[in-house]
Amino acid sequence: MNDVIFETVVTTVSPDGAPHVAPMGVRYRESAAGGGPDVILMPFKPSATHDNVVATGHAVLNLLTDVRVFAGCVTGRRQWPTRPAERVPGVRLACALGHVELKLAERQDDAQRPVLRMARVHEAQHAPFIGFNRAQAAVLEGAVLVSRLRMLPPQKVDDEMAYLQIAIDKTAGPGELEAWGWLHEAVAAHRAQRAKEMA
């Protein structure tokens, strides 16, 4: 059985209060304390998310459909409007449909990907979820491809981007089109850099 992973955005702050925004797949596990399920984070080490959670003991889980954040973060656009969290030191994304404020409950260290079990402190809804858009899913998949450009053969990237383009052409709104453009720019820039390195 697959380990179900949900695509979210995690916001953390450094000890001096600098915010950090990171797309992250999370898992949910039943909480021994009752209430909503704990959130399992597995950030890479070293990473700002890992270091910030360990240093401050907190994070905020952002649930959103604005896929520009996902595409933006993998293409160097990490500055997104935020609002202060309500009960933990931290911030939430202004565009989040809802957010969950988290406290570090358990840490299983690992040389590459520690497991951080986060307990819910507070959660709030800010806007309704009105349904899925296929172009949003296409942007998410495209963002994953861009994050792995150094590991994937160019033809695989081209084939998958071409297939995802169908959903973009049929269902994308302005936000998805903007995000998709960023991803294409990132692929082109990566290839230009590789060609320069090989020249």
C-alpha positions as CSV (number, residue, x, y, z in Angstrom):
1,M,0.0,0.0,0.0
2,N,1.3,3.5,-0.9
3,D,2.3,5.9,1.8
4,V,-0.2,8.7,1.0
5,I,1.6,12.1,0.6
6,F,-0.2,15.4,0.4
7,E,1.3,18.4,-1.3
8,T,1.4,21.4,0.9
9,V,3.5,24.5,1.6
10,V,5.3,24.7,5.0
11,T,6.3,28.1,6.4
12,T,8.9,28.4,9.1
13,V,10.9,31.2,10.6
14,S,14.5,31.4,11.6
15,P,15.5,32.3,15.2
16,D,15.8,35.9,14.1
17,G,12.4,35.9,12.6
18,A,13.2,35.5,8.8
19,P,10.4,33.6,7.1
20,H,11.1,30.6,4.8
21,V,8.5,29.2,2.4
22,A,8.9,25.6,1.1
23,P,6.6,23.2,-0.8
24,M,6.6,19.9,1.0
25,G,4.8,16.6,0.8
26,V,3.5,15.7,4.2
27,R,2.0,12.6,5.8
28,Y,-0.7,12.5,8.5
29,R,-0.6,10.1,11.5
30,E,-3.1,9.6,14.3
31,S,-2.3,11.7,17.3
32,A,-1.9,10.0,20.7
33,A,-3.2,13.2,22.2
34,G,-6.5,13.1,20.3
35,G,-7.8,15.8,18.0
36,G,-6.6,16.2,14.4
37,P,-3.9,13.9,13.1
38,D,-0.2,14.9,13.6
39,V,1.7,16.1,10.6
40,I,4.8,14.3,9.6
41,L,7.5,16.4,8.0
42,M,10.6,14.8,6.4
43,P,12.7,17.8,5.3
44,F,16.1,17.2,3.8
45,K,19.2,17.9,5.9
46,P,20.6,20.4,5.7
47,S,17.7,22.7,4.8
48,A,16.2,25.9,6.1
49,T,13.0,24.1,7.0
50,H,14.7,21.5,9.1
51,D,17.0,24.0,10.8
52,N,14.2,26.4,11.6
53,V,11.9,23.7,13.0
54,V,14.6,22.4,15.2
55,A,15.6,25.8,16.4
56,T,12.1,27.2,17.1
57,G,10.0,24.1,17.6
58,H,7.3,25.4,15.3
59,A,6.0,25.4,11.7
60,V,2.9,26.3,9.8
61,L,1.2,24.1,7.3
62,N,-0.5,26.0,4.5
63,L,-3.2,24.5,2.4
64,L,-3.7,26.3,-0.9
65,T,-4.6,26.0,-4.6
66,D,-2.5,28.9,-5.8
67,V,0.1,26.7,-7.6
68,R,2.2,29.8,-8.4
69,V,3.7,29.3,-4.9
70,F,4.9,25.7,-5.8
71,A,6.2,26.7,-9.2
72,G,7.7,29.9,-7.8
73,C,9.6,28.2,-5.1
74,V,11.3,25.8,-7.5
75,T,12.2,28.6,-9.9
76,G,13.7,31.0,-7.3
77,R,10.6,33.0,-6.3
78,R,10.4,32.4,-2.6
79,Q,9.1,35.7,-1.4
80,W,5.3,35.4,-0.9
81,P,3.0,37.6,1.1
82,T,2.5,36.3,4.7
83,R,0.4,37.0,7.7
84,P,1.4,36.4,11.4
85,A,0.5,33.0,12.8
86,E,-2.0,33.2,15.7
87,R,-0.6,31.0,18.4
88,V,2.9,30.0,17.4
89,P,5.9,32.1,16.5
90,G,5.7,32.1,12.7
91,V,3.8,33.1,9.6
92,R,1.2,31.7,7.2
93,L,0.8,32.4,3.6
94,A,-1.7,35.2,2.7
95,C,-3.1,33.1,-0.1
96,A,-3.7,30.0,2.0
97,L,-7.2,28.6,2.0
98,G,-6.5,27.3,5.5
99,H,-3.5,26.8,7.7
100,V,-2.5,24.6,10.6
101,E,-0.1,25.9,13.3
102,L,2.3,23.2,14.5
103,K,4.6,22.4,17.4
104,L,7.4,19.9,17.3
105,A,6.4,16.8,19.3
106,E,9.0,14.2,18.3
107,R,12.2,14.2,16.3
108,Q,13.8,11.1,14.8
109,D,17.2,12.2,13.5
110,D,18.7,10.9,10.3
111,A,21.7,11.9,8.3
112,Q,19.6,12.7,5.2
113,R,15.9,13.1,6.1
114,P,14.9,13.4,9.8
115,V,11.3,12.6,10.7
116,L,9.6,15.5,12.5
117,R,6.3,14.7,14.1
118,M,4.3,17.9,14.5
119,A,1.3,18.3,16.8
120,R,-1.5,20.7,15.9
121,V,-1.7,23.8,18.0
122,H,-4.3,25.8,16.0
123,E,-6.0,25.7,12.7
124,A,-8.2,28.1,10.7
125,Q,-10.0,28.4,7.4
126,H,-9.7,31.6,5.3
127,A,-11.4,30.9,2.1
128,P,-13.6,28.0,0.7
129,F,-12.2,25.2,-1.4
130,I,-14.2,25.4,-4.7
131,G,-12.8,22.3,-6.5
132,F,-9.9,21.0,-8.4
133,N,-8.5,22.4,-11.6
134,R,-6.6,20.0,-13.9
135,A,-4.1,22.7,-14.7
136,Q,-3.3,23.1,-11.0
137,A,-2.3,19.4,-10.9
138,A,-0.3,19.9,-14.1
139,V,1.7,22.7,-12.6
140,L,2.4,20.6,-9.5
141,E,3.7,17.8,-11.6
142,G,5.7,20.3,-13.7
143,A,7.2,21.8,-10.5
144,V,8.4,18.3,-9.5
145,L,10.0,17.8,-12.9
146,V,11.8,21.1,-12.6
147,S,13.1,20.3,-9.1
148,R,14.7,17.1,-10.6
149,L,16.2,18.5,-13.8
150,R,19.7,17.4,-12.9
151,M,18.5,13.9,-12.3
152,L,16.1,13.3,-15.3
153,P,16.9,12.7,-19.0
154,P,15.9,15.7,-21.1
155,Q,13.6,13.5,-23.3
156,K,11.6,12.4,-20.3
157,V,11.2,16.0,-19.2
158,D,10.0,17.0,-22.7
159,D,7.6,14.1,-22.9
160,E,6.0,14.7,-19.6
161,M,5.8,18.5,-20.0
162,A,4.1,17.9,-23.4
163,Y,1.5,15.7,-21.8
164,L,0.9,18.1,-19.0
165,Q,0.5,20.9,-21.6
166,I,-2.9,19.3,-22.5
167,A,-4.4,20.2,-19.1
168,I,-2.8,23.6,-19.2
169,D,-4.3,24.4,-22.7
170,K,-7.8,23.1,-21.6
171,T,-8.2,24.4,-18.1
172,A,-5.6,26.9,-17.0
173,G,-6.5,30.3,-15.6
174,P,-4.1,33.3,-15.4
175,G,-2.4,32.0,-12.3
176,E,-1.7,28.6,-13.8
177,L,-0.5,30.1,-17.0
178,E,2.0,32.4,-15.2
179,A,3.3,29.4,-13.1
180,W,3.6,27.2,-16.2
181,G,5.6,30.0,-17.9
182,W,8.0,30.1,-15.0
183,L,8.6,26.3,-15.3
184,H,9.3,26.5,-19.0
185,E,11.7,29.3,-18.4
186,A,13.5,27.2,-15.7
187,V,13.9,24.3,-18.1
188,A,15.3,26.5,-20.8
189,A,17.7,28.2,-18.4
190,H,18.9,24.8,-17.1
191,R,19.6,23.6,-20.6
192,A,21.4,26.7,-21.6
193,Q,23.6,26.4,-18.5
194,R,24.3,22.7,-19.2
195,A,25.2,23.6,-22.8
196,K,27.6,26.3,-21.6
197,E,29.2,23.9,-19.2
198,M,29.8,21.4,-21.9
199,A,31.1,23.9,-24.5
